[in-house]
Amino acid sequence: MRPRPRRTQHSGRTLGAGSAAVVLSLALAGCGLLGEGAEDGDGSASSVGSQAADIDCAKSGKVPGTGSSAQQNAMKHWIKEYEAACPGVRIAYNPLGSGAGGAQFLRGATAFGGSDSPLRADEVELSKRVCEGGRAIDLPMVGGPIAIGYDLPGVRDLVLDATTLAKIFDRRITAWDDPEIRRLNPGVELPSLPVRPVHRSDDSGTTQNFQAYLAGAAPDVWRHPPGKAWQGKGGASASGSSGVASEVTSGFGAIGYFELSFARARHIKTVSIDTGAPAPVAPTPRTASAGIAAARVAGNGKDLTLKFRHDSSAPGAYPIVQITYEIVCDKGNQKATLPALKSFLAHTSSEAGQKRLSRLHYAPLPESLAERVREVVSGLS
């Protein structure tokens, strides 16, 4: 069967109306600063106002940030909510990607960076140049499932496991009626179509987290290093999660990975994962939160980097998750932005700030982890 024509898209412990934003002049390229008129898909005046009374506002400040596009919609929501309550503060977030988030912060161009992977040891050492008397730390803030989207005619529910996913994305399974896929989907009429895996063409924290899952849960099959650049063999590629989602909907037989919000917005069917638990686990905010809760804090001091158990078989825990970290200094943050930075991050990590994320297809942090984040934020200097 030939691919159908491309569719047009419309626009160490287990963790049990807003005011207009001023576009800050940043020493970075690109466009798309979030703030003024930000739409979060659930940001009515009443919903924003209901949160505003609980925000402990800074009196003034301009807080520039840049980084991961995975948390873009969460930032839109938080900025609208925060600026409605705190008219003296302006927050600007430029979603240029995780690499830019770390790089701009380490150059002293921003008050915080957003990254889907924690800083490397050499980057922490470099951060001491901008964090006077301190160092950069990673604060988990936005969680969410990495959905595996697919387009197969007549197949509404599809189950795969780590081994089959690794073989699919490494081009070892090339047909949808392969015996290994049939074994996981008894009674499902799988078409005899070529498998067309799609990966990111750009360096991506989403790619890194997906490859970390494959390497952790299927180490005998996926022997590639889990970096931000794609390591698998062959397949189609596209830039950004939106590009991968578009490619998946461009012809039958495609499968790709992206944040759950892209699947929901484009009505793309998603894979449930057989983790060895009694039932396969679908990607939802609730199951992703359970997956995050199975992680442990592996960072030192105030750094809250998480270590995931990709081979966990905990019931109801979706295993392919990612965390976006906010990168800040533990000491030596810019004095001009520190009060507003702390106020804003206190809100984003608050119970009120986290609880509405599920409506945006993100996974709220487990409360025990959010409490630790708030504690660190309160002590930033």
N, C-alpha and C positions, 0 to 999 in steps of 0.2 A: 504493500500500500504506500502510495506516495504521500509525503507530508502535505497537510492541508495548507491553504494560503494563510499567511500571517494575519492575525487579528489586529484590529485597531483597539488600543486601550484607551479607556476614558479615565479624562482626567479625574596551729595546732589544736582546735576544738571542733567538735561537730556542732552545727548551729541549729539545736532542737527545732469692667469693661474696662477694660484696663487702660491705663494711661499709655501714651505713645512712647515707644522706646527710642532713645537717641542712638543713632548708629555711630558706634565708636570708631575712631580712626585707629586701625590696627596695622601693624607692620606685617601684613600677610596678604597673599593673593587670593583671588576668588570673590565670590559673592554669596548671598543667601543668609545674611545675618538674621537671627531670629529675635523678635522683640515686637516691633510695631505691628499691630493687627494680626498677631500670630493666631492661627486657627489650629485647635487641637482635636477637633472632631467631637468634643464634649465640653465646650467651654462657654456655655451660656452665662449671661450676667448673674443669674441666680446661683448657678453652681460655683462660679468664682467667688461671689460674695459670701457664700456659706463657709468658705475656707478662710477668708481674709481675716476674720476676727482672731484667729489662732496664731497669726504670724507675728513674731517679735521683730519689728522692722528696725533696720538701721536708718539713721536720719538722712544720709545722703551717700552718694558714691556711684561710680561707673565701673562695672565689672565686666571686662572682656574675657571671653573664653572661646576655645575652638577645639574641634576634635571629631570624635566618632559620629557618623551619620546614623548609627543604630539607635542612638538616644535622641534623635532630632525631635520626634513628636512629643517625647516626654519633656524636653526642654521648652518647646513651644507652650505646652500646658503650664509648666511651672513658672515661666516668665510672665505669662498673662496673669496668672494667679497672684504671683508675688508683687508685680508692679501695680496691680489694682489696690493692694493693701498698703504698698510702700511707695507713694508717688515721688519720693525724693531719691530713689535709687533706679538706676538703669542697668539692665543686664543685657549683654549681647553675646550670642553664641553662634559661631560660624561652623557648620557641619562639614568640614573639609576632609574628614577621615581621621582614623586613629593615629596614623603616622604624623600627620600635621599637628594633632593635638599635643603629642609629646614634644615634637620639635619646636613648636612655637613657645610652649611653656619653658623649655630648657634654654631658649634664647631670651627669656624675660619679656616676651611680647604680650603675654596674657596673664591673667590672674589665676586661671585654672585651665587644665586641659582635660579632654575626655578621650579615653582609650579603652578598646575592647580587650586589651591584653596589658598586663602589668609591666612596669618599667624593668628593663634589664639592669644588671648590676653596674655596668659601665654608665648607663644613663643616670642611675642614682648618684654615682660618683660625680658625674658632670653637673648634676643639679646643685651641688654645693656652691657653685659659682653664682647662682641666682637666689639660693636660699641662705641668706647670710646667717651663719651660726647653726644651720639646720640642714635638712635634706628633703628631697621630694618623697612623698608617700602616695600610695594608692588607696582611695576610699571607694569601696563598692557602692553604687548608687542606683543603677538601673539594671534589672535582670530581665531575661526573656528567653523563650525557646527559639532555637534555630529549626525552622520547619523544613521538612523535605517535601517539596511540592512536585506533583506529577500530572501528566495528562494522558490518560488511557481511556479509550472509548469503552463504555459499559462497565468500568471498574470504579465503583463508588468508595469502596473500603479496601485499602491495601496495607498489608503488614510486611515489614522487612526487619531484619536484625542487623547488628553491626557487621557481621561477616558478609552478608549479601550486599549491604551498602558499600563496603570496602571493595568488593569485587566489581560492583557496578561502576563505581567511580574510577576504578583502575582498569576498566575495560576487560575484565576477565569474565563477566557475565554480559552478554551482548544481545540477548533476546528475552522478551518479557515472559515467554512461556518456558523459561529455563527451569529444570527440575528443582533447583534450590528455592526459587521464588514460588513454585507451585506447592512445595512442601509447607511453606509458611502461610499459604492461602488456600486451604482445602475447600472445595466447592465453588471457588471463584473461577469464572471462565476468563483466563488470561489470553489476550490476543497474541498471535504470532507476529509481533512487531519488533523491529530493532530498538534496542535501548539507546537513547540519546542523552547521555549525561551532560549537564551544563555547569560550569564552574565560573568563578570570578576571574576576570582577566587582570584586574588591578590588585595590588597588595591590600589585604583586608584582614581586620580582626575577626570577622565572621568566618573567613576561610581558615584562619589559624585555629579558632575554637572547634570548627567542624573536623579539621584534620587531627586535632588533639583527641577528639572523641574516637575517631577511627583508629588512631594509634593506641589509645588506651583500652578500647573495648574489643578490638580485633588485631592485636599485635602480630599475630602469625601471618596475617594477610596484608595489612597496611604497614609497610616498612619505610614509609617516607617520613621525613622530619616535619613536625607540625608547625611550619612557618606561615607567615602572612601571604607568601606567594604560593600558588597552587603547585602541588608536587605530583599529582596523579598523571596517568598516561592518557593522552588523547581527550576526546570529547569536545563539545562546543564551549565557547567562553563569551562572556559579556561583562561590561563594566558596571559595577555597583549592584546592589541587591535588586534595584528596579530593573536593571538590564537583564539579570538572570531570570527574574519573574516573567519579563516580556518574552524571553527566549523559550521558556517552558511552555508558554501558551501559543507558540508560533507553529506547532505541529505535533501530531500524535507521537507518543513514545518518549517524550522528553521528561527529564527529572532533574531537579536542581535544589539548591539550598539557599534560604534567605530568612529574614526575620518574619515572625508569624503575621505581623501587620500587613506585609506585602501579599501574603496568601489570602488574608481576609478581604483586603481591598479589591483584589482581582478575582475573587471566587475560585481560587486554585485549590484543588483537592490536596490533602496532606497525608503523609504516611504515618501510621501508628508503629511504634517500635516495640519489638519483642525483646525484652531485657532479661527474660528468664523469670519474671514475676508471673503470678497466676493469670494475668490478662495483659495484652499489649497496651501500651500507653500512648495516647494521642497528645499532640502539642497544644497545651492551653496555658493560660497564666497560672492556674492553680497547680497543674502538674509540674510546670517549670519551677515554681516556688518550692515544691517538694524536692526537686532535683538540686536546687541551690542549698536547701537545708541540709542535704547530705554532704556538703563540702565542709572543709575545715579551714580555719585561718592559718595560713602558712607564713605570713609576713612577720617581720621583726619590729619591736617597738610599737609605734603608732601606725605602721603600715598594715593594712588589712587585706593583703592579697589572699585570694582563695585558691585552694587546691581541690579540684573536683575528682570524684570517684566515677569515672566514665563507665566502669563495669558494674556499677551498683544495680541490684535487682530489687530494690525497695519498691513495694507495691505503690502504684500511682505516682511514681517519680519519673518524669521525663528526663532522659539522660543527656540530650544534646542541648545544652544551655550555654548562655554566655552572660557575662557581667560587664557592664561598662563602668570603668573606674573614673572618678574625678581625681586628677593629679594636682596636688597642692604642696606647699612646704609645711613641714611640721613646725619649723621656726623660720623666721626671716621672710614671711610673706610681705608683699608691698604694703606699706603703712597706709597709703591713700585708699586702698581697696579692701583692706582686711576687715573692717567692721561690716561692710556690706557683703563681702564674700562669706563670712561666717553666718550672717543672718540668712542669706539665700540658701546655703548648704544645710543649715539647721532646718529650714522649711522643707527642702527636697527630701531629707532623710526622716522627717517627722512622720508620725502615723497618718496625719491628714494628707501630707504630701505623697505618701506611698500608696494609700489605699485606693485611689482612683486610677492607678496605672493599669489595672486589669482591663478597664474599659478601652484603653488604648492598645491592648494586646501585649502589654508588658507584664512581668511577674514582680509583684511587690516583694521587697526583701523580707525574709523571715524576721520577726520582731526582735529576736535576740541579737541578730546581726545589726539591724537598724539601730538598736540601742547603743551598740559599740561604736557605730559610725557617729552618732550624735555626741557621744562622749569625747571622741577625738576632735570633732569639729569645734566643740566648746573650748578646747584647749589650744587651738591654733594660735600662733603668735607671729 
